[in-house]
Structure formats: C-alpha cells, structure tokens
Amino acid sequence: MERTLIILKPDAVQRGLMGRILTRFEDKGLKVVAARFERLAESKLEKHYEAHKAKPFYTGLVRFMGESPVMVMVLEGVNAITVCRRMMGATFGADAEPGTVRGDFGISRSYNLVHGSDSAEAAETEIALFFDANEIVEWQPAGHRWVYDAEDLS
C-alpha cells in the first residue's frame, strides 16, 4: 500500500466539486486515511511550494492557495501516487484528457483543481507537513478485498 497527499484546491472548493472529485478517487478503490477542510496559512504554503520560489508564478500560487479553504487528504492504495496522478490528468485543464479530473472539470492554465504528490519521497514530506502521524487513521473498508487481488494486499 502507498499513500499520497491530495489537495482539493480553492477552485475545486468554490465550484462545489469536492464531493465529485473525492468520489472518483473512492470509486477507483483508494481509501481516505486522513482529511481536513481548512484555510492554509501562508507559512505552510511557502514551505509546501518552496521548490517553486524562484519561478514567476510562485507569489500568485501562494496567494491563490490561501484565498479559500481547501480539502487536504491522505489517500491510500496500491500504487496510489501513480493512480491519482493519472486520474488528475495533465496539469492544465485544456491539455488534460477527458475522463480525468482536470480534463472533465478544468480549462484554465492557472486553476487546476487538485494537487497530488509526484513521488514517494514528495508524498512522505508533504503528508508530514500537513498531518501529524496520529491524524492518519488505519482502517480496512469492508469491501476492500473486492477491490484488490489478494496478492496486492500482502
């Protein structure tokens, strides 16, 4: 099992898409093990987007992400990072394939609805930034064995 950080960004919140986006992840078989609806502090956003600090979009990105509450989640599943990134689609909605979150709900080059960790290392760092270990809940959905092959669970 693998974990990834997912953020439903301000545009997803303001457009009332949180439930529809989360449903896609759950329908795929991913499990929510932590979630919080909050307005992110500028200091946390600066740390989260630190790698982009020298880029021209950095200031606008930090401002945008702090304008509205977001839904921050940890999802768990087999190959969760790759699965979520495929489900999210290309960064810009106009470039994203139909059937992906961004392809179905986005067109903007600025607003792209959702963030997902891009590697196991990033997921570990991002999850630790947004959640304490005691906020991640270990649990087993009743239908889990019907989602994954038994060998996937070992």
C-alpha positions as CSV (number, residue, x, y, z in Angstrom):
1,M,0.0,0.0,0.0
2,E,1.2,3.5,-0.8
3,R,0.0,6.9,0.5
4,T,-0.3,10.2,-1.3
5,L,-1.2,13.7,-0.4
6,I,-4.1,15.2,-2.3
7,I,-5.3,18.8,-2.0
8,L,-8.6,19.9,-3.5
9,K,-7.6,23.5,-4.3
10,P,-9.7,26.7,-3.9
11,D,-11.2,26.4,-7.4
12,A,-12.5,22.9,-6.6
13,V,-13.9,24.1,-3.3
14,Q,-15.5,27.3,-4.8
15,R,-17.0,25.4,-7.7
16,G,-18.6,22.8,-5.4
17,L,-16.6,19.9,-6.9
18,M,-15.1,18.4,-3.7
19,G,-17.6,15.6,-3.5
20,R,-17.4,14.7,-7.2
21,I,-13.6,14.6,-7.2
22,L,-13.4,12.6,-3.9
23,T,-16.0,10.2,-5.2
24,R,-13.8,9.5,-8.3
25,F,-10.8,8.5,-6.0
26,E,-13.0,6.4,-3.8
27,D,-14.7,4.7,-6.7
28,K,-11.3,3.7,-8.0
29,G,-10.6,1.9,-4.7
30,L,-8.5,4.5,-2.9
31,K,-9.0,4.8,0.8
32,V,-9.1,8.1,2.7
33,V,-6.9,7.8,5.8
34,A,-6.8,11.5,6.8
35,A,-8.7,14.6,5.7
36,R,-9.2,18.2,6.8
37,F,-11.0,21.2,5.5
38,E,-9.0,24.3,6.2
39,R,-7.7,27.6,5.1
40,L,-3.9,27.1,4.7
41,A,-1.5,29.5,6.5
42,E,0.9,31.4,4.2
43,S,3.8,30.0,6.1
44,K,2.7,26.4,5.3
45,L,2.1,27.3,1.7
46,E,5.5,28.8,1.4
47,K,7.1,25.7,2.7
48,H,4.9,23.4,0.5
49,Y,5.8,25.4,-2.6
50,E,9.4,26.1,-1.6
51,A,10.8,24.4,-4.7
52,H,9.0,26.9,-6.9
53,K,10.1,30.1,-5.0
54,A,12.3,31.4,-7.9
55,K,9.6,30.8,-10.5
56,P,7.5,33.7,-11.7
57,F,4.2,32.0,-10.7
58,Y,5.2,31.4,-7.1
59,T,3.7,34.5,-5.5
60,G,0.4,34.1,-7.3
61,L,0.3,30.4,-6.5
62,V,0.7,31.0,-2.7
63,R,-1.8,33.8,-2.8
64,F,-4.4,31.7,-4.7
65,M,-4.0,28.7,-2.4
66,G,-4.6,30.9,0.6
67,E,-7.7,32.7,-0.8
68,S,-10.2,30.0,0.1
69,P,-10.4,26.9,2.2
70,V,-9.0,23.6,0.7
71,M,-9.6,20.0,1.4
72,V,-6.3,18.3,2.3
73,M,-6.3,14.5,2.3
74,V,-4.1,11.4,2.5
75,L,-5.3,8.6,0.2
76,E,-4.0,5.1,0.4
77,G,-4.0,2.3,-2.1
78,V,-1.8,0.1,-4.3
79,N,0.3,2.5,-6.5
80,A,-1.7,5.4,-5.1
81,I,0.7,8.1,-6.4
82,T,0.6,6.9,-10.0
83,V,-3.1,6.1,-9.9
84,C,-4.0,9.6,-8.5
85,R,-1.8,11.4,-10.9
86,R,-3.3,9.6,-13.9
87,M,-6.8,10.3,-12.6
88,M,-5.9,14.0,-12.1
89,G,-4.7,14.4,-15.7
90,A,-2.3,16.9,-17.3
91,T,-1.5,20.0,-15.3
92,F,-3.5,22.3,-17.5
93,G,-7.2,21.5,-18.0
94,A,-7.2,22.3,-21.7
95,D,-4.4,19.7,-22.2
96,A,-5.9,17.1,-19.9
97,E,-7.7,14.0,-21.4
98,P,-11.4,13.6,-21.0
99,G,-12.2,11.2,-18.1
100,T,-9.6,12.8,-15.9
101,V,-10.4,15.3,-13.1
102,R,-8.8,18.2,-14.9
103,G,-10.0,17.1,-18.4
104,D,-13.6,16.9,-17.2
105,F,-13.7,19.9,-14.9
106,G,-10.9,22.3,-15.9
107,I,-9.8,24.5,-18.8
108,S,-7.7,27.1,-17.0
109,R,-3.9,27.4,-17.2
110,S,-3.9,28.9,-13.7
111,Y,-6.5,26.9,-11.8
112,N,-6.0,23.2,-11.9
113,L,-8.4,21.9,-9.2
114,V,-6.2,19.4,-7.4
115,H,-2.6,18.7,-6.2
116,G,-1.2,15.3,-5.8
117,S,2.2,14.1,-4.7
118,D,4.5,13.3,-7.6
119,S,6.8,10.7,-5.9
120,A,7.0,8.6,-2.8
121,E,9.6,11.0,-1.4
122,A,7.4,14.0,-2.0
123,A,4.4,12.2,-0.6
124,E,6.2,11.4,2.6
125,T,7.4,15.1,3.0
126,E,4.0,16.6,2.1
127,I,2.0,14.3,4.3
128,A,4.3,15.1,7.3
129,L,3.8,18.9,6.5
130,F,0.0,18.7,6.6
131,F,-0.7,15.8,9.1
132,D,0.7,14.6,12.4
133,A,1.1,10.8,12.5
134,N,-1.7,10.4,15.0
135,E,-4.2,12.1,12.5
136,I,-3.7,9.2,10.0
137,V,-6.3,6.5,10.7
138,E,-5.6,2.9,10.0
139,W,-8.7,1.1,8.9
140,Q,-10.0,-1.5,6.5
141,P,-13.1,-1.0,4.3
142,A,-15.5,-4.0,4.4
143,G,-15.3,-4.3,0.6
144,H,-11.6,-3.8,0.3
145,R,-11.0,-7.5,-0.7
146,W,-13.3,-6.9,-3.7
147,V,-11.2,-4.0,-5.0
148,Y,-7.7,-5.6,-4.8
149,D,-6.4,-9.0,-5.7
150,A,-5.4,-10.9,-2.6
151,E,-1.7,-10.7,-3.7
152,D,-1.9,-6.9,-3.9
153,L,-2.7,-6.8,-0.2
154,S,0.4,-8.6,1.0
